[in-house]
Amino acid sequence: MNEIWANRLVAGTKKWAQVPPMRKAAVKAVLAGRVAAGEISPEQYTAITGYAYQEQ
């Protein structure tokens, strides 16, 4: 389900505020993994979540 939320956020069909609170940490981790893999940029991560990307 976290991957689905991440997909929807990246596609722009959902907003960060719509992510259920219990899923936010896991969805952020999925998105951070996508930044690390080069699938999205750190700027996109920040635009989606509202948090600055920090390398892990």
C-alpha positions as CSV (number, residue, x, y, z in Angstrom):
1,M,0.0,0.0,0.0
2,N,2.9,2.3,0.7
3,E,4.1,1.8,-2.9
4,I,0.7,2.7,-4.2
5,W,0.6,5.9,-2.2
6,A,4.1,6.8,-3.4
7,N,3.0,6.1,-7.0
8,R,0.0,8.4,-6.6
9,L,2.1,11.2,-5.1
10,V,4.7,11.0,-7.8
11,A,1.9,11.0,-10.5
12,G,0.2,14.0,-8.8
13,T,-3.1,12.3,-8.3
14,K,-2.9,12.6,-4.5
15,K,-1.4,15.2,-2.1
16,W,0.8,14.6,0.9
17,A,-2.0,15.8,3.2
18,Q,-4.2,12.9,1.9
19,V,-1.7,10.2,3.0
20,P,-3.0,8.5,6.2
21,P,-0.9,9.5,9.2
22,M,-0.1,5.9,10.0
23,R,1.4,5.5,6.5
24,K,3.4,8.7,6.2
25,A,6.7,7.4,7.6
26,A,6.7,4.3,5.4
27,V,5.7,6.4,2.3
28,K,8.5,8.8,3.0
29,A,10.9,5.8,3.2
30,V,9.6,4.6,-0.2
31,L,10.1,8.0,-1.7
32,A,13.6,8.4,-0.2
33,G,14.5,5.0,-1.8
34,R,13.3,6.3,-5.1
35,V,15.6,9.4,-4.7
36,A,18.5,7.1,-3.9
37,A,17.8,5.0,-6.9
38,G,17.6,8.1,-9.2
39,E,13.9,7.6,-10.0
40,I,12.9,11.0,-8.6
41,S,15.0,14.0,-7.7
42,P,15.5,15.4,-4.2
43,E,13.6,18.5,-5.3
44,Q,10.6,16.3,-6.3
45,Y,10.8,14.6,-2.9
46,T,10.7,17.9,-1.2
47,A,7.8,19.2,-3.4
48,I,5.8,16.0,-2.6
49,T,6.4,15.7,1.1
50,G,7.2,19.2,2.2
51,Y,10.4,17.9,3.9
52,A,14.0,18.3,2.7
53,Y,15.5,15.1,1.4
54,Q,18.3,13.8,3.6
55,E,20.6,11.1,2.4
56,Q,20.5,8.0,4.5
